[in-house]
Amino acid sequence: MLGNRKTAGKSIKDEAEKPFWISFADLMTALMVMFLLVMSVALLAVTKTISEEQRADDVRKDAIAKLLSMIEESAKKDPNFRGINVNRNRQVIDFGDRARFETASHQLNKDQAKLLRAFIPSVLDIANSELGRDWLKRIVVEGFADRRGSYLFNLNLSMQRSQRVLCVLLDKPEPGEPELSPQQREDIRQLFLVGGYSSNSQKETLEESRRIELRLEFRGIKEQPRSTLPLEGENFGACAL
């Protein structure tokens, strides 16, 4: 009996002397496991975000390439549009010698005006396609001047050359030319933006520098597609240039 009591008392004492808190090593192990778990989740989230952004960027690049191809094919299918090229790197429609200006002039001759009025409707059709409405943001009409003359004179001249393009497009067509529909005129007003570039982006010759280009701007991944506003009527006015 006494032996049993001694054994029981010793057992109770041993249990009482055991530490209640976990050891420092066990605590560090648990913290390390939690740290690795949190880092794994964070890494997966970052990887998923990068993958989604890369996928969205690839979709955007593919859409832009398709739209440029559509404009390029539209320019090539009609012999009357010969000389119109699409610069994919700069995302620019270049009219080459089909839309050059005389020195210190912002006037376009009848053939140049006829070319613009014939070609732009096909650009508007592409802009209003499902792909175009989704990604095409605006079309900037850029006028350029050669290096001769003062900076401010050429800056104003290049702006006038850009404005002349819109004047030609919205002006009454020559006899035998199709007239733009009210919707096409409204599309030009909403989609086209005028910009002048003085003597920037010089070409090899003075003649090549006196030109106009249409620069296509596409929306960013996080930007909303452009909205289609209702018609605002025929209050376009007339060009005083």
C-alpha positions, 0 to 999 in steps of 0.5 A: 500500500505504501509503495503504491502511494509513493508511486502515485504521488511521484507520478502526480508530481512529475505531471505537475512539473511538465511545462504547459507552454510549447517549446520555443523550437515548436513555436518557430516551426509553427510560425515557419509553416504559417509563413510558407503557407502565406507566401505560397498563397501570395505567390499564387495570387501574384502569378494569377494577376500577371497571367491575366494581365499578360492574357489581356495584353495579348488580346489587345495586341491581336485586336490591333493587328487585325484592325491594321490588317483590315485597313491594309486590305481595304487600301490594297483591294481598290486600285484607286487607293494605290499609294496608301500604306499602313505603318504597323509600328507607328500605327499610322495610315500614310497617304504617301504622295497621294496627299502632299501639299505645295510649299506654304500651302494647306490646300488639297487639289481635287484628286487628293480631296476625291481620294480622301472622300473615297477612302475614309468611308472604308475606315469608318466601316472598320471603326464601326465593326465589332472589333473597331468599336471595342478597341479603336479609341480615336483617329488623329489627323496629323499635318506636317511641314518641311523644315523651311520657315519659322517654327510658329509659321510651320506649326500653324501651317501643319495645323491648317493642313490637318483641318483641311482634311476634315474640311474636305471630308465634310464638304459637299462632294463633287458631281458623281461622288457618293455623299457621306451619310449623316451617320458617317459625318457624325462618326467623323466628328466624334472619332477624328481629332486634329493635330499639327506637328510643324517640322517634326518627323522629317522625311528624306525630302522636303516634298515627303515632309509636307504630308498628312497622316492618320494616326490610330489610337487604341484604348488601353486594357483598363479603358472602357470602349468608346461610347456611341453618342446619338446624332447631334444634327447637321450643325457642322458649319463651313470651313473658313480656311 
